[in-house]
Amino acid sequence: MSDPVLRLSGIAKTYNPGRPNAVQVLRDADLEVARGEVVALVAPSGAGKSTLLHIAGLLDVADAGEVAIGGEVMGRKSDRRRTVVRRQMVGFVYQFHHLLPEFTALENVVLPQLANGASASEAEARARGLLDSVGLADRAAHRPAAMSGGEQQRVAFCRAMANTPQLLLADEPTGNLDPATSDRVFDALVRLVRDTGLSAVIATHNLDLAARMDRRVRLTEGRLVAF
Protein backbone atom coordinates (compact mmCIF):
# COMPACT_ATOMS: atom_id res chain seq x y z
CA MET A 1 0.00 0.00 0.00
CA SER A 2 1.31 3.46 -0.87
CA ASP A 3 1.96 6.03 1.81
CA PRO A 4 -1.01 8.22 2.72
CA VAL A 5 -0.84 11.75 1.34
CA LEU A 6 -1.17 13.07 4.90
CA ARG A 7 -0.30 11.37 8.17
CA LEU A 8 -0.65 13.02 11.55
CA SER A 9 0.59 11.01 14.53
CA GLY A 10 0.22 12.03 18.16
CA ILE A 11 -0.20 15.73 17.41
CA ALA A 12 -0.33 17.96 20.49
CA LYS A 13 -0.56 21.74 20.75
CA THR A 14 -0.94 24.03 23.76
CA TYR A 15 -1.25 27.79 23.66
CA ASN A 16 0.35 29.81 26.47
CA PRO A 17 2.05 26.75 28.00
CA GLY A 18 3.04 27.04 31.62
CA ARG A 19 0.70 29.96 32.26
CA PRO A 20 -2.61 30.08 34.12
CA ASN A 21 -4.43 30.71 30.84
CA ALA A 22 -2.82 27.74 29.05
CA VAL A 23 -5.16 25.98 26.63
CA GLN A 24 -4.42 22.55 25.20
CA VAL A 25 -6.26 22.47 21.88
CA LEU A 26 -4.80 19.23 20.51
CA ARG A 27 -3.74 16.10 22.37
CA ASP A 28 -2.56 12.90 20.71
CA ALA A 29 -4.48 13.63 17.48
CA ASP A 30 -4.03 11.01 14.73
CA LEU A 31 -5.20 11.15 11.12
CA GLU A 32 -4.33 9.46 7.83
CA VAL A 33 -5.71 10.65 4.49
CA ALA A 34 -5.36 8.29 1.54
CA ARG A 35 -4.75 9.37 -2.02
CA GLY A 36 -7.96 10.62 -3.58
CA GLU A 37 -9.83 10.63 -0.27
CA VAL A 38 -12.01 13.54 0.89
CA VAL A 39 -12.28 13.73 4.68
CA ALA A 40 -14.67 15.95 6.64
CA LEU A 41 -13.25 17.50 9.81
CA VAL A 42 -16.15 18.42 12.07
CA ALA A 43 -15.79 20.60 15.15
CA PRO A 44 -17.42 23.68 16.67
CA SER A 45 -15.69 27.04 16.56
CA GLY A 46 -12.78 27.23 18.97
CA ALA A 47 -12.24 23.48 19.16
CA GLY A 48 -8.88 23.57 17.38
CA LYS A 49 -9.68 22.60 13.80
CA SER A 50 -7.89 25.63 12.31
CA THR A 51 -4.84 24.83 14.43
CA LEU A 52 -4.91 21.23 13.22
CA LEU A 53 -5.11 22.34 9.58
CA HIS A 54 -2.28 24.82 10.05
CA ILE A 55 -0.08 22.10 11.53
CA ALA A 56 -1.05 19.67 8.75
CA GLY A 57 -0.21 22.30 6.14
CA LEU A 58 3.13 23.24 7.74
CA LEU A 59 1.97 26.75 8.68
CA ASP A 60 2.38 25.95 12.38
CA VAL A 61 4.48 23.52 14.39
CA ALA A 62 3.10 20.99 16.87
CA ASP A 63 4.45 20.72 20.39
CA ALA A 64 4.62 16.96 19.95
CA GLY A 65 3.83 14.40 17.28
CA GLU A 66 4.71 13.85 13.66
CA VAL A 67 3.49 15.27 10.34
CA ALA A 68 4.23 13.43 7.09
CA ILE A 69 3.18 14.67 3.65
CA GLY A 70 3.57 12.35 0.69
CA GLY A 71 5.53 9.99 2.94
CA GLU A 72 8.07 12.65 3.91
CA VAL A 73 8.32 13.26 7.65
CA MET A 74 8.53 17.01 8.15
CA GLY A 75 9.49 17.40 11.82
CA ARG A 76 13.22 18.00 11.39
CA LYS A 77 13.15 19.58 7.97
CA SER A 78 14.55 23.05 7.43
CA ASP A 79 12.24 26.03 7.04
CA ARG A 80 13.24 26.15 3.39
CA ARG A 81 12.24 22.54 2.78
CA ARG A 82 8.95 23.03 4.64
CA THR A 83 8.22 26.05 2.44
CA VAL A 84 8.93 24.09 -0.75
CA VAL A 85 6.68 21.21 0.34
CA ARG A 86 3.92 23.59 1.37
CA ARG A 87 4.09 25.50 -1.91
CA GLN A 88 4.27 22.46 -4.17
CA MET A 89 2.15 19.86 -2.38
CA VAL A 90 -0.47 21.70 -0.30
CA GLY A 91 -3.33 23.97 -1.30
CA PHE A 92 -5.27 26.08 1.21
CA VAL A 93 -8.81 27.45 1.15
CA TYR A 94 -10.18 29.61 3.96
CA GLN A 95 -13.61 30.86 4.99
CA PHE A 96 -12.76 34.25 3.48
CA HIS A 97 -11.36 34.20 -0.04
CA HIS A 98 -8.30 36.46 0.59
CA LEU A 99 -8.00 37.25 -3.12
CA LEU A 100 -5.71 40.10 -4.09
CA PRO A 101 -8.18 42.91 -4.83
CA GLU A 102 -6.07 44.73 -7.43
CA PHE A 103 -5.79 41.66 -9.65
CA THR A 104 -8.34 39.91 -11.84
CA ALA A 105 -9.64 36.41 -11.21
CA LEU A 106 -7.25 35.09 -13.85
CA GLU A 107 -4.28 36.92 -12.35
CA ASN A 108 -5.08 35.65 -8.86
CA VAL A 109 -4.79 32.08 -10.17
CA VAL A 110 -1.74 32.81 -12.33
CA LEU A 111 0.40 34.46 -9.63
CA PRO A 112 1.07 31.43 -7.39
CA GLN A 113 2.15 29.48 -10.45
CA LEU A 114 4.65 32.16 -11.45
CA ALA A 115 6.01 32.13 -7.89
CA ASN A 116 6.47 28.38 -8.27
CA GLY A 117 8.47 28.72 -11.50
CA ALA A 118 5.83 28.21 -14.22
CA SER A 119 6.07 30.19 -17.44
CA ALA A 120 3.50 32.91 -18.06
CA SER A 121 1.88 30.97 -20.90
CA GLU A 122 1.66 27.74 -18.89
CA ALA A 123 0.25 29.57 -15.87
CA GLU A 124 -2.40 31.38 -17.88
CA ALA A 125 -3.49 28.22 -19.69
CA ARG A 126 -3.90 26.33 -16.42
CA ALA A 127 -5.67 29.26 -14.77
CA ARG A 128 -8.18 29.52 -17.60
CA GLY A 129 -8.82 25.79 -17.46
CA LEU A 130 -9.44 25.87 -13.71
CA LEU A 131 -11.77 28.86 -13.93
CA ASP A 132 -13.68 27.17 -16.72
CA SER A 133 -14.03 24.01 -14.62
CA VAL A 134 -15.91 25.95 -11.92
CA GLY A 135 -18.05 27.92 -14.36
CA LEU A 136 -16.10 31.17 -14.24
CA ALA A 137 -14.55 31.37 -17.71
CA ASP A 138 -16.55 34.52 -18.43
CA ARG A 139 -15.40 36.16 -15.18
CA ALA A 140 -11.65 35.78 -15.74
CA ALA A 141 -11.09 39.51 -16.37
CA HIS A 142 -13.14 40.66 -13.35
CA ARG A 143 -11.58 41.84 -10.11
CA PRO A 144 -12.91 40.40 -6.82
CA ALA A 145 -14.99 43.48 -6.00
CA ALA A 146 -17.00 42.90 -9.17
CA MET A 147 -17.81 39.31 -8.25
CA SER A 148 -20.30 37.70 -5.87
CA GLY A 149 -19.19 35.96 -2.68
CA GLY A 150 -19.71 32.56 -4.26
CA GLU A 151 -17.72 33.53 -7.34
CA GLN A 152 -14.89 34.90 -5.21
CA GLN A 153 -14.70 31.66 -3.26
CA ARG A 154 -14.63 29.58 -6.45
CA VAL A 155 -11.68 31.68 -7.64
CA ALA A 156 -10.02 30.94 -4.30
CA PHE A 157 -10.53 27.22 -4.95
CA CYS A 158 -8.82 27.58 -8.32
CA ARG A 159 -5.94 29.48 -6.76
CA ALA A 160 -5.48 26.70 -4.19
CA MET A 161 -5.31 24.14 -7.01
CA ALA A 162 -3.06 26.23 -9.25
CA ASN A 163 0.20 24.43 -8.43
CA THR A 164 -1.36 20.95 -8.72
CA PRO A 165 -1.05 20.07 -5.03
CA GLN A 166 -1.50 16.55 -3.69
CA LEU A 167 -3.40 17.76 -0.63
CA LEU A 168 -6.11 20.39 -0.21
CA LEU A 169 -6.85 21.80 3.26
CA ALA A 170 -10.06 23.82 3.49
CA ASP A 171 -11.17 25.64 6.65
CA GLU A 172 -14.94 26.28 6.61
CA PRO A 173 -14.73 27.10 2.88
CA THR A 174 -18.46 27.90 2.58
CA GLY A 175 -19.01 29.23 6.10
CA ASN A 176 -19.29 32.84 4.95
CA LEU A 177 -21.99 32.14 2.35
CA ASP A 178 -25.77 31.86 2.51
CA PRO A 179 -27.13 28.27 2.51
CA ALA A 180 -28.11 28.12 -1.18
CA THR A 181 -24.80 29.60 -2.36
CA SER A 182 -22.91 27.42 0.11
CA ASP A 183 -24.40 24.28 -1.42
CA ARG A 184 -23.50 25.29 -4.99
CA VAL A 185 -19.99 26.37 -4.06
CA PHE A 186 -19.37 23.19 -2.07
CA ASP A 187 -20.45 21.11 -5.08
CA ALA A 188 -17.97 23.03 -7.23
CA LEU A 189 -15.18 22.38 -4.74
CA VAL A 190 -15.85 18.65 -4.48
CA ARG A 191 -16.10 18.30 -8.28
CA LEU A 192 -12.76 20.06 -8.65
CA VAL A 193 -11.18 17.79 -6.04
CA ARG A 194 -12.63 14.64 -7.63
CA ASP A 195 -11.64 15.66 -11.16
CA THR A 196 -8.03 16.26 -10.15
CA GLY A 197 -7.78 13.16 -7.93
CA LEU A 198 -6.15 14.90 -5.01
CA SER A 199 -6.80 14.33 -1.32
CA ALA A 200 -8.66 16.83 0.85
CA VAL A 201 -9.46 17.61 4.46
CA ILE A 202 -12.43 19.96 4.63
CA ALA A 203 -13.35 21.49 7.99
CA THR A 204 -17.03 22.24 8.45
CA HIS A 205 -19.67 22.41 11.16
CA ASN A 206 -22.34 21.58 8.55
CA LEU A 207 -23.24 17.91 9.00
CA ASP A 208 -25.13 17.79 5.70
CA LEU A 209 -21.99 18.79 3.82
CA ALA A 210 -19.87 16.44 5.92
CA ALA A 211 -22.14 13.52 5.00
CA ARG A 212 -21.27 14.01 1.32
CA MET A 213 -17.56 13.30 1.87
CA ASP A 214 -15.82 9.93 1.95
CA ARG A 215 -15.19 9.89 5.68
CA ARG A 216 -15.92 12.02 8.73
CA VAL A 217 -13.81 12.70 11.81
CA ARG A 218 -14.81 14.81 14.78
CA LEU A 219 -12.38 16.85 16.86
CA THR A 220 -13.37 16.18 20.47
CA GLU A 221 -11.32 17.28 23.46
CA GLY A 222 -8.27 17.62 21.25
CA ARG A 223 -8.51 14.16 19.67
CA LEU A 224 -9.88 12.96 16.34
CA VAL A 225 -12.67 10.38 16.46
CA ALA A 226 -14.40 8.78 13.48
CA PHE A 227 -18.18 8.99 13.40
C-alpha positions as CSV (number, residue, x, y, z in Angstrom):
1,M,0.0,0.0,0.0
2,S,1.3,3.5,-0.9
3,D,2.0,6.0,1.8
4,P,-1.0,8.2,2.7
5,V,-0.8,11.7,1.3
6,L,-1.2,13.1,4.9
7,R,-0.3,11.4,8.2
8,L,-0.7,13.0,11.6
9,S,0.6,11.0,14.5
10,G,0.2,12.0,18.2
11,I,-0.2,15.7,17.4
12,A,-0.3,18.0,20.5
13,K,-0.6,21.7,20.7
14,T,-0.9,24.0,23.8
15,Y,-1.2,27.8,23.7
16,N,0.3,29.8,26.5
17,P,2.0,26.7,28.0
18,G,3.0,27.0,31.6
19,R,0.7,30.0,32.3
20,P,-2.6,30.1,34.1
21,N,-4.4,30.7,30.8
22,A,-2.8,27.7,29.1
23,V,-5.2,26.0,26.6
24,Q,-4.4,22.5,25.2
25,V,-6.3,22.5,21.9
26,L,-4.8,19.2,20.5
27,R,-3.7,16.1,22.4
28,D,-2.6,12.9,20.7
29,A,-4.5,13.6,17.5
30,D,-4.0,11.0,14.7
31,L,-5.2,11.1,11.1
32,E,-4.3,9.5,7.8
33,V,-5.7,10.6,4.5
34,A,-5.4,8.3,1.5
35,R,-4.7,9.4,-2.0
36,G,-8.0,10.6,-3.6
37,E,-9.8,10.6,-0.3
38,V,-12.0,13.5,0.9
39,V,-12.3,13.7,4.7
40,A,-14.7,16.0,6.6
41,L,-13.2,17.5,9.8
42,V,-16.1,18.4,12.1
43,A,-15.8,20.6,15.1
44,P,-17.4,23.7,16.7
45,S,-15.7,27.0,16.6
46,G,-12.8,27.2,19.0
47,A,-12.2,23.5,19.2
48,G,-8.9,23.6,17.4
49,K,-9.7,22.6,13.8
50,S,-7.9,25.6,12.3
51,T,-4.8,24.8,14.4
52,L,-4.9,21.2,13.2
53,L,-5.1,22.3,9.6
54,H,-2.3,24.8,10.0
55,I,-0.1,22.1,11.5
56,A,-1.1,19.7,8.8
57,G,-0.2,22.3,6.1
58,L,3.1,23.2,7.7
59,L,2.0,26.7,8.7
60,D,2.4,26.0,12.4
61,V,4.5,23.5,14.4
62,A,3.1,21.0,16.9
63,D,4.5,20.7,20.4
64,A,4.6,17.0,19.9
65,G,3.8,14.4,17.3
66,E,4.7,13.8,13.7
67,V,3.5,15.3,10.3
68,A,4.2,13.4,7.1
69,I,3.2,14.7,3.7
70,G,3.6,12.3,0.7
71,G,5.5,10.0,2.9
72,E,8.1,12.7,3.9
73,V,8.3,13.3,7.7
74,M,8.5,17.0,8.2
75,G,9.5,17.4,11.8
76,R,13.2,18.0,11.4
77,K,13.2,19.6,8.0
78,S,14.6,23.0,7.4
79,D,12.2,26.0,7.0
80,R,13.2,26.2,3.4
81,R,12.2,22.5,2.8
82,R,8.9,23.0,4.6
83,T,8.2,26.1,2.4
84,V,8.9,24.1,-0.7
85,V,6.7,21.2,0.3
86,R,3.9,23.6,1.4
87,R,4.1,25.5,-1.9
88,Q,4.3,22.5,-4.2
89,M,2.2,19.9,-2.4
90,V,-0.5,21.7,-0.3
91,G,-3.3,24.0,-1.3
92,F,-5.3,26.1,1.2
93,V,-8.8,27.5,1.2
94,Y,-10.2,29.6,4.0
95,Q,-13.6,30.9,5.0
96,F,-12.8,34.3,3.5
97,H,-11.4,34.2,0.0
98,H,-8.3,36.5,0.6
99,L,-8.0,37.3,-3.1
100,L,-5.7,40.1,-4.1
101,P,-8.2,42.9,-4.8
102,E,-6.1,44.7,-7.4
103,F,-5.8,41.7,-9.6
104,T,-8.3,39.9,-11.8
105,A,-9.6,36.4,-11.2
106,L,-7.3,35.1,-13.9
107,E,-4.3,36.9,-12.4
108,N,-5.1,35.6,-8.9
109,V,-4.8,32.1,-10.2
110,V,-1.7,32.8,-12.3
111,L,0.4,34.5,-9.6
112,P,1.1,31.4,-7.4
113,Q,2.2,29.5,-10.4
114,L,4.6,32.2,-11.4
115,A,6.0,32.1,-7.9
116,N,6.5,28.4,-8.3
117,G,8.5,28.7,-11.5
118,A,5.8,28.2,-14.2
119,S,6.1,30.2,-17.4
120,A,3.5,32.9,-18.1
121,S,1.9,31.0,-20.9
122,E,1.7,27.7,-18.9
123,A,0.3,29.6,-15.9
124,E,-2.4,31.4,-17.9
125,A,-3.5,28.2,-19.7
126,R,-3.9,26.3,-16.4
127,A,-5.7,29.3,-14.8
128,R,-8.2,29.5,-17.6
129,G,-8.8,25.8,-17.5
130,L,-9.4,25.9,-13.7
131,L,-11.8,28.9,-13.9
132,D,-13.7,27.2,-16.7
133,S,-14.0,24.0,-14.6
134,V,-15.9,25.9,-11.9
135,G,-18.0,27.9,-14.4
136,L,-16.1,31.2,-14.2
137,A,-14.6,31.4,-17.7
138,D,-16.5,34.5,-18.4
139,R,-15.4,36.2,-15.2
140,A,-11.7,35.8,-15.7
141,A,-11.1,39.5,-16.4
142,H,-13.1,40.7,-13.3
143,R,-11.6,41.8,-10.1
144,P,-12.9,40.4,-6.8
145,A,-15.0,43.5,-6.0
146,A,-17.0,42.9,-9.2
147,M,-17.8,39.3,-8.2
148,S,-20.3,37.7,-5.9
149,G,-19.2,36.0,-2.7
150,G,-19.7,32.6,-4.3
151,E,-17.7,33.5,-7.3
152,Q,-14.9,34.9,-5.2
153,Q,-14.7,31.7,-3.3
154,R,-14.6,29.6,-6.5
155,V,-11.7,31.7,-7.6
156,A,-10.0,30.9,-4.3
157,F,-10.5,27.2,-5.0
158,C,-8.8,27.6,-8.3
159,R,-5.9,29.5,-6.8
160,A,-5.5,26.7,-4.2
161,M,-5.3,24.1,-7.0
162,A,-3.1,26.2,-9.2
163,N,0.2,24.4,-8.4
164,T,-1.4,21.0,-8.7
165,P,-1.1,20.1,-5.0
166,Q,-1.5,16.6,-3.7
167,L,-3.4,17.8,-0.6
168,L,-6.1,20.4,-0.2
169,L,-6.8,21.8,3.3
170,A,-10.1,23.8,3.5
171,D,-11.2,25.6,6.7
172,E,-14.9,26.3,6.6
173,P,-14.7,27.1,2.9
174,T,-18.5,27.9,2.6
175,G,-19.0,29.2,6.1
176,N,-19.3,32.8,4.9
177,L,-22.0,32.1,2.4
178,D,-25.8,31.9,2.5
179,P,-27.1,28.3,2.5
180,A,-28.1,28.1,-1.2
181,T,-24.8,29.6,-2.4
182,S,-22.9,27.4,0.1
183,D,-24.4,24.3,-1.4
184,R,-23.5,25.3,-5.0
185,V,-20.0,26.4,-4.1
186,F,-19.4,23.2,-2.1
187,D,-20.5,21.1,-5.1
188,A,-18.0,23.0,-7.2
189,L,-15.2,22.4,-4.7
190,V,-15.8,18.7,-4.5
191,R,-16.1,18.3,-8.3
192,L,-12.8,20.1,-8.7
193,V,-11.2,17.8,-6.0
194,R,-12.6,14.6,-7.6
195,D,-11.6,15.7,-11.2
196,T,-8.0,16.3,-10.2
197,G,-7.8,13.2,-7.9
198,L,-6.2,14.9,-5.0
199,S,-6.8,14.3,-1.3
200,A,-8.7,16.8,0.8
201,V,-9.5,17.6,4.5
202,I,-12.4,20.0,4.6
203,A,-13.3,21.5,8.0
204,T,-17.0,22.2,8.4
205,H,-19.7,22.4,11.2
206,N,-22.3,21.6,8.6
207,L,-23.2,17.9,9.0
208,D,-25.1,17.8,5.7
209,L,-22.0,18.8,3.8
210,A,-19.9,16.4,5.9
211,A,-22.1,13.5,5.0
212,R,-21.3,14.0,1.3
213,M,-17.6,13.3,1.9
214,D,-15.8,9.9,2.0
215,R,-15.2,9.9,5.7
216,R,-15.9,12.0,8.7
217,V,-13.8,12.7,11.8
218,R,-14.8,14.8,14.8
219,L,-12.4,16.8,16.9
220,T,-13.4,16.2,20.5
221,E,-11.3,17.3,23.5
222,G,-8.3,17.6,21.3
223,R,-8.5,14.2,19.7
224,L,-9.9,13.0,16.3
225,V,-12.7,10.4,16.5
226,A,-14.4,8.8,13.5
227,F,-18.2,9.0,13.4
